[in-house]
Amino acid sequence: MRKISPFVWFIVPAVIVVIAVIVFPWLFTLWMSLFDWKIGSKATFAGLSNYVDLAHNTRFLESIAHTLIFTAMAVAAPLVLGTLAALVFNQKFPGQGFLRGAFVLPMMATPVAIALVWVMMFHPQQGVLNYLLSLLGIPPSEWVYSPRLSIACLVLVDIWQWTPLVMLIVLGGLASLPADPFEAALMEGASRWQTFRYVTLPMLLPFILVAGVVRMIDALKTFDTIYVITQGGPGTSSETINIYLYLQAFSFYQIGKSSAVVVVFFALVVGLSLLLFWLRERSKYYE
């Protein structure tokens, strides 16, 4: 009989923790999604009926659309703005360290505190945003109280908080780039735009996509700021999957249906993450 390596016993505790904390909860959630189960009543096996109901649930389908719209805007804008900020802060200028530190302050605050501040700023009568618009002679806006603007306003909050994270990732990428391609571009007489377009950007693309993966996962699971600012309203105009899931689980106590929502949400996150990782592998400049 083959002797078990003593190093295996160092791995066993980690495996047990992973199974207890990650694997078992997911298997249990998948199992619960197959039952018609509401707190206070008996669970009855329903098969895939919860998933079929979700596929025909207009409110759930709208929450997926809201989630994808919010995620697309909350990823694209910080990637562009964060990359531009990284290019600026990569230069030497007076007060660089202070301004860089001030720029990253928004991501240091807790999301709920940030949401409460923006709730006051979005207030139609007493908010500072409408006051600033009045100084420019622009009519006041309803901001998050408008079904048309609610998601855009939530994206604005997310951009303000998480653009610094993208900046830090891209700034780290800039610091790791080799100097030889830039020296070659300088010797060939390339302009600053040509150097950025054909040298800097291709080498930075893997770092930008890593920032995109991080931002996408974070944007998909955003709950606290949305719940504090709009709670999915007005009506259901800003209701994302997370808000819908929260209401199903903790307001309507639909354990089976909420578990099915979790499974669908997990599949969505994994699918989009794999897509971005695939794009990252294709963007590596050294291949």
C-alpha positions in Angstrom: 0.0 0.0 0.0 1.3 3.4 -1.0 2.3 5.6 1.9 0.5 8.9 2.2 2.8 11.9 2.0 2.9 13.9 5.3 2.3 17.1 3.3 -1.2 15.9 2.5 -2.2 16.6 6.1 -1.3 20.2 5.6 -3.8 20.4 2.7 -6.6 18.5 4.4 -7.7 21.4 6.7 -7.8 23.9 3.8 -9.9 21.4 1.7 -12.3 20.9 4.6 -12.7 24.7 5.0 -13.3 25.1 1.2 -15.9 22.4 1.2 -17.7 23.7 4.3 -17.6 27.4 3.3 -17.9 27.3 -0.5 -18.9 23.9 -2.0 -21.6 22.8 0.5 -23.5 26.2 0.4 -23.6 26.1 -3.4 -24.8 22.5 -3.5 -27.4 23.3 -0.9 -28.5 26.4 -2.8 -28.8 24.3 -6.0 -30.8 21.7 -4.1 -33.1 24.3 -2.6 -33.8 25.8 -6.0 -35.5 22.6 -7.0 -38.2 23.0 -4.3 -41.3 25.1 -3.9 -40.4 26.3 -0.4 -41.7 29.3 1.5 -40.7 29.9 5.1 -43.4 28.6 7.4 -44.7 26.0 4.9 -43.6 22.5 3.9 -41.0 22.2 1.1 -42.3 20.3 -1.9 -40.1 19.1 -4.8 -40.8 21.2 -7.9 -38.0 20.2 -10.3 -37.1 22.9 -12.7 -40.4 24.8 -12.3 -38.7 27.7 -10.4 -36.4 28.2 -13.4 -39.3 28.0 -15.8 -41.2 30.6 -13.8 -38.2 32.9 -13.8 -37.9 32.6 -17.6 -41.5 33.9 -17.9 -41.3 36.4 -15.1 -41.2 39.9 -16.7 -40.0 41.6 -13.5 -37.1 39.2 -13.2 -36.2 39.6 -16.9 -36.3 43.4 -16.4 -34.0 43.1 -13.4 -31.5 41.2 -15.6 -31.6 44.0 -18.2 -31.2 46.6 -15.5 -28.2 44.7 -14.1 -26.5 44.4 -17.5 -27.1 48.1 -18.3 -25.8 49.2 -15.0 -22.8 46.8 -15.2 -21.9 47.9 -18.8 -21.9 51.6 -17.9 -20.2 51.1 -14.5 -17.4 49.1 -16.2 -16.8 51.1 -19.4 -16.7 54.6 -17.9 -14.3 53.8 -15.0 -12.0 51.9 -17.5 -11.8 55.0 -19.7 -11.6 57.6 -16.9 -9.2 55.4 -14.8 -6.9 54.8 -17.7 -6.8 58.6 -18.4 -6.2 59.3 -14.7 -3.3 56.8 -14.6 -1.7 58.4 -17.7 -1.9 61.8 -16.0 -0.6 60.6 -12.6 2.2 58.7 -14.3 3.7 62.1 -15.2 5.8 64.2 -12.9 4.3 67.5 -11.8 4.0 69.5 -8.5 1.6 68.1 -6.0 1.5 64.7 -7.8 1.5 62.6 -4.6 -1.1 64.8 -2.8 -3.5 64.7 -5.8 -3.0 61.0 -6.3 -3.9 60.4 -2.6 -6.9 62.7 -2.9 -8.1 60.9 -6.0 -8.2 57.5 -4.3 -10.2 58.7 -1.2 -13.7 57.8 -2.6 -12.9 54.1 -2.7 -11.8 54.2 1.0 -15.2 55.1 2.3 -17.9 52.5 3.0 -20.6 52.1 0.3 -23.5 52.9 2.7 -21.9 56.1 3.8 -21.3 57.1 0.2 -24.8 56.3 -0.7 -26.2 58.4 2.1 -24.1 61.4 1.0 -25.4 61.0 -2.6 -29.0 60.7 -1.4 -28.7 64.2 0.1 -27.0 65.5 -3.1 -29.7 64.0 -5.3 -32.6 65.6 -3.3 -34.8 67.5 -5.7 -35.4 70.5 -3.4 -32.4 70.6 -1.0 -29.7 68.7 -3.0 -26.5 70.5 -3.9 -26.7 69.2 -7.5 -29.8 71.1 -8.4 -28.4 74.1 -6.6 -25.3 73.9 -8.9 -27.6 73.6 -11.9 -29.6 76.7 -10.8 -26.3 78.7 -10.8 -25.9 77.8 -14.5 -29.5 78.6 -15.3 -30.4 75.0 -15.9 -33.8 73.7 -14.7 -33.7 71.3 -11.7 -33.6 67.5 -12.3 -35.4 64.7 -10.5 -32.2 62.6 -10.5 -32.9 59.2 -8.9 -36.6 60.0 -8.5 -37.0 59.8 -12.2 -37.4 56.4 -13.8 -35.4 57.5 -16.8 -32.4 58.8 -14.8 -32.3 56.4 -11.8 -29.9 53.9 -13.3 -27.7 56.6 -14.8 -27.5 58.3 -11.4 -26.5 55.1 -9.7 -23.8 54.6 -12.3 -22.5 58.1 -11.5 -22.1 57.1 -7.9 -20.3 53.9 -8.9 -18.0 55.7 -11.3 -17.1 58.3 -8.6 -16.2 55.6 -6.1 -14.4 53.0 -8.2 -12.6 54.9 -10.9 -9.6 55.2 -8.5 -9.3 51.4 -8.3 -8.9 51.2 -12.1 -6.4 54.0 -12.0 -4.3 52.1 -9.4 -4.3 48.9 -11.5 -3.4 50.7 -14.7 -0.8 52.8 -12.9 0.8 49.6 -11.7 0.8 48.3 -15.3 2.4 51.5 -16.5 5.2 51.1 -13.9 5.9 47.6 -15.1 6.2 48.3 -18.8 9.6 47.8 -20.4 11.5 50.9 -21.6 12.8 49.5 -24.8 9.7 49.9 -27.0 9.3 53.5 -26.0 13.0 54.2 -26.8 12.5 52.6 -30.2 9.4 54.6 -30.9 11.3 57.8 -29.9 14.2 56.9 -32.2 11.7 56.3 -35.1 10.2 59.8 -34.5 6.8 58.6 -33.3 4.5 61.3 -31.9 3.1 61.1 -28.4 -0.3 59.9 -29.8 1.3 57.3 -32.0 3.4 56.1 -29.1 0.3 55.8 -26.9 -1.8 54.2 -29.7 0.7 51.6 -31.0 3.0 51.0 -28.0 1.5 52.0 -24.6 -2.1 50.9 -25.2 -1.4 47.4 -26.6 1.0 46.7 -23.6 -1.5 48.1 -21.1 -4.5 46.2 -22.5 -4.0 43.1 -20.3 -4.0 45.3 -17.2 -7.1 47.2 -18.4 -8.9 43.9 -18.9 -7.9 42.7 -15.4 -9.4 46.0 -14.1 -12.5 45.3 -16.2 -12.9 41.8 -14.7 -12.6 43.2 -11.2 -15.0 46.0 -11.9 -17.5 43.7 -13.7 -17.8 41.3 -10.8 -18.1 44.1 -8.3 -20.7 46.0 -10.4 -22.8 42.8 -10.9 -23.0 42.2 -7.2 -23.6 45.9 -6.2 -26.4 46.0 -3.6 -25.8 48.4 -0.8 -25.6 51.6 -2.7 -28.6 50.8 -4.9 -30.7 49.7 -1.9 -29.8 52.8 0.2 -30.4 55.3 -2.7 -33.4 53.9 -4.6 -34.3 50.5 -3.2 -34.9 49.5 -6.8 -37.3 52.4 -7.5 -39.0 54.5 -8.6 -41.2 51.5 -9.1 -38.9 48.8 -10.4 -36.9 51.1 -12.8 -33.6 50.5 -11.0 -34.3 47.0 -9.6 -31.2 44.8 -10.3 -30.9 41.0 -9.7 -29.6 41.6 -6.3 -32.5 43.8 -5.2 -35.0 41.3 -6.7 -33.2 38.5 -4.9 -33.3 40.3 -1.6 -37.0 41.0 -1.9 -37.8 37.4 -2.9 -35.8 36.0 0.0 -36.3 38.5 2.9 -39.6 40.2 2.0 -41.6 37.4 0.4 -39.7 34.5 2.1 -39.6 32.5 -1.2 -36.6 30.3 -0.4 -36.9 28.1 -3.5 -37.4 30.9 -6.0 -34.7 33.0 -4.4 -32.3 30.1 -4.6 -33.0 29.7 -8.3 -32.3 33.4 -8.8 -28.9 32.8 -7.0 -28.0 30.0 -9.4 -29.0 32.0 -12.5 -27.0 35.0 -11.1 -24.0 32.8 -10.5 -24.1 31.4 -14.0 -24.3 35.0 -15.4 -21.2 36.1 -13.4 -19.2 33.1 -14.4 -20.1 33.5 -18.1 -19.2 37.1 -18.2 -16.0 36.5 -16.3 -14.9 33.7 -18.6 -15.6 36.0 -21.6 -13.4 38.8 -20.2 -10.6 36.3 -19.2 -10.7 35.0 -22.8 -10.4 38.5 -24.2 -7.5 39.1 -21.8 -5.6 36.0 -23.0 -6.0 37.2 -26.6 -4.8 40.7 -25.8 -1.4 39.7 -24.4 1.1 41.8 -26.3 3.9 39.3 -26.0 2.1 36.4 -27.8 
